[in-house]
Amino acid sequence: MDNNEIWVFLSHSNKDFEKVRRVRDMLENQHMRPLMFFLNCLNDDEEIDNLIKREIDCRTRFILCDSNEARNSKWVQKEVEYIKSKDRILEIIDLDWSDDKILKKLNDFKRKATVFFSYNRINHKIAETVYKRLKKYDFRLFFDKFELTEGSFSEIIQNELINAQKNGTIIVFLSNSEWMKYEIIKALEYDKQNDCKTIIPIITESGFVHKIQEDEILKELCSYHPLDVSSLDISTQCDVIVNHVLKLLLTPGAILAYANNFNEGTNCKVDKQDAQKLYSLYFQMADKASDEGSDTALRTLGICYEMGWGTPVNLNKA
């Protein structure tokens, strides 16, 4: 599995240190990287507030370690309020829960940060292009060409497929490959048993929509609403697929955070091109949601016009 690190900001009361450390250890055992802040060295409220907000601004995933102490902490409550206002991925864990219940919550949280690529030689080029784009985000990715170094090929693939089913999402570049059908069958079985949907099906081959209707195994994927990019060139295919995956696995606020990080080089290399693509995606999502009557999206759209996020600056529209 790719060694991209899944960074998680833990919002918690310092008085809960021992209980929070238990959550931190669980996260690290699942290959996630928790951030715990203890700001005893600062005594200026405004300085602390600005520091925490700057850190939250560049992060995408958060866990609230809930407790009586956390609910009575002005700093924790301010953090959570600010995180929610930024529309980031937020999970709430009660520190009094059992280890098993906390682990289940963490597994659900991790699901949208772990991705397995299922493809064959026909569509390996577009699959690899998408993989390289998604590597810029803090997902954990499995792509056999880069991750398989030693051991039994089929055994490793099966283990990683099981891991993706339990802990993540499977991007399937559809084809008639028997091995791919095996992977799809296993994924569908898991989804039925656990009442979930772990598959993101992608159609890259012209005419494959008709093949789905003729194949009993593939027909089951219709309820997953496959994304058809077969009529597009490979560069456009990649952009459309990446946008589709990001919309499914991230919140709009997290997408904006990545755009700002790429634009400014925060925790990453400066990547103006990808930043502009993300700003455009953010604008499109706000535009669509505002058309559907969302007041929040309408305000967001105004900010986009004011800041020039994905659209030319237009203060009249803002």
Order of alpha helices (4+ residues) and beta strands (2+ residues): beta-alpha-beta-alpha-beta-alpha-alpha-beta-alpha-beta-alpha-beta-alpha-alpha-beta-alpha-beta-alpha-alpha-beta-alpha-alpha-alpha-alpha
